Amino acid sequence: MTDVTLASAKAHLSELVSRVAQGDSVRITRRGKPIAQLSQVAPPRAPIDLDGLRALTDTMPVQTETAAVTIRSMRDGERY
């Protein structure tokens, strides 16, 4: 992370934004104390394919016992 004074950030904002776009982080300081930070924005997440998800879950077998029963049998059974 690079530290930059507020005055320098004002003068070189375009350059700082370019550096941030390449993955660098920039901390802006005033009188030696950090006041702001520039960092890259996370890319937007891809939307969920509902039809694909439905097709996947339709192929899964239906559970015949509840989750509580499954967990209890795992806890009480011989796991080791």
C-alpha positions in Angstrom: 0.0 0.0 0.0 1.3 3.4 -0.9 0.9 6.5 1.3 0.2 9.8 -0.5 -0.5 13.2 1.0 -3.8 14.9 0.3 -2.2 17.6 -1.8 -0.4 15.1 -3.9 -3.6 13.1 -4.3 -5.4 16.2 -5.6 -2.7 16.9 -8.1 -2.3 13.3 -9.3 -5.7 11.8 -9.0 -5.8 10.3 -12.5 -2.5 8.6 -11.9 -3.6 7.2 -8.6 -6.8 5.8 -10.1 -4.8 4.1 -12.8 -2.6 2.5 -10.1 -5.6 1.4 -8.1 -7.1 -0.1 -11.3 -4.0 -2.2 -11.7 -4.4 -3.6 -8.1 -2.4 -1.3 -5.9 -4.0 0.4 -2.9 -3.4 4.0 -2.0 -3.8 5.5 1.5 -4.3 9.3 1.6 -2.9 11.1 4.5 -3.3 14.6 6.0 -0.5 15.8 8.3 0.8 12.3 8.5 -2.5 10.6 9.6 -4.5 8.4 7.2 -7.9 9.9 6.3 -8.9 7.8 3.2 -8.0 4.8 1.2 -8.4 4.0 -2.5 -8.8 0.4 -3.4 -10.1 -1.6 -6.3 -13.8 -2.3 -6.5 -14.8 -6.0 -6.5 -16.1 -7.2 -9.9 -19.8 -7.7 -10.1 -21.0 -11.2 -9.4 -22.5 -13.3 -12.2 -26.2 -13.8 -11.9 -27.5 -17.2 -10.8 -28.7 -19.4 -13.5 -32.0 -20.5 -12.0 -32.9 -22.9 -14.7 -29.6 -24.7 -14.3 -29.9 -24.7 -10.5 -33.4 -26.2 -10.8 -32.2 -28.8 -13.2 -29.4 -29.8 -10.8 -31.6 -30.0 -7.7 -34.3 -32.0 -9.6 -31.8 -34.8 -10.2 -31.0 -35.1 -6.4 -32.8 -37.8 -4.4 -35.4 -36.7 -1.9 -34.2 -36.9 1.7 -36.3 -39.4 3.7 -35.1 -38.3 7.1 -34.9 -34.9 8.7 -31.6 -33.1 9.3 -31.9 -33.6 13.0 -32.1 -37.4 12.6 -29.1 -37.4 10.2 -27.0 -35.3 12.6 -28.0 -37.4 15.6 -27.1 -40.6 13.8 -23.7 -39.2 12.7 -23.1 -38.1 16.3 -24.1 -41.3 17.9 -22.9 -43.8 15.3 -19.4 -45.2 15.0 -17.6 -42.6 12.9 -14.1 -43.4 13.9 
